[in-house]
Amino acid sequence: MKGERTVAAINRYQGMNLLKTLEIEILQLEADYAEAIMPVTEKHQQTMGYLHGGATIALAETIGGIGSYAILPVELGCVGMQISASHISSARVGDRVIAKATLQHRGKRTHVWDVNVYSGTTGKLISTIKVTNAVITLPTDSS
């Protein structure tokens, strides 16, 4: 995904990716803060009927990655390098979870984000996740 790095442009992107599969919507992008929301549907649940931890981690990595992408120059991008998650509680089908990402480190080669995921219904903390991104040079078009 190259081009404009705004909330509207990212939400408008039509490519097939996990962001679309999980129905993640970007709400806010700033220099050191990013926020996204994801519904909890049957496709987001684990076998016990709760929000799957992997879906929660995917939400956190998505908002941390987009947060980094949004603040990088156009010739740079990022890829996930490390994730550390602690699941505190969970959500059920019908809820929406909100990921709030705060930039902790903005280096030349890495960015580190603290992402807290909350229930949209109760406001309860669901998970706390640290996302480390590697900053990369994007390939140039050879055409």
Helices and strands as residue ranges (DSSP letters): H 7-12, H 18-21, E 25-29, E 33-39, G 42-44, H 53-71, E 76-87, E 96-106, E 110-119, E 125-137
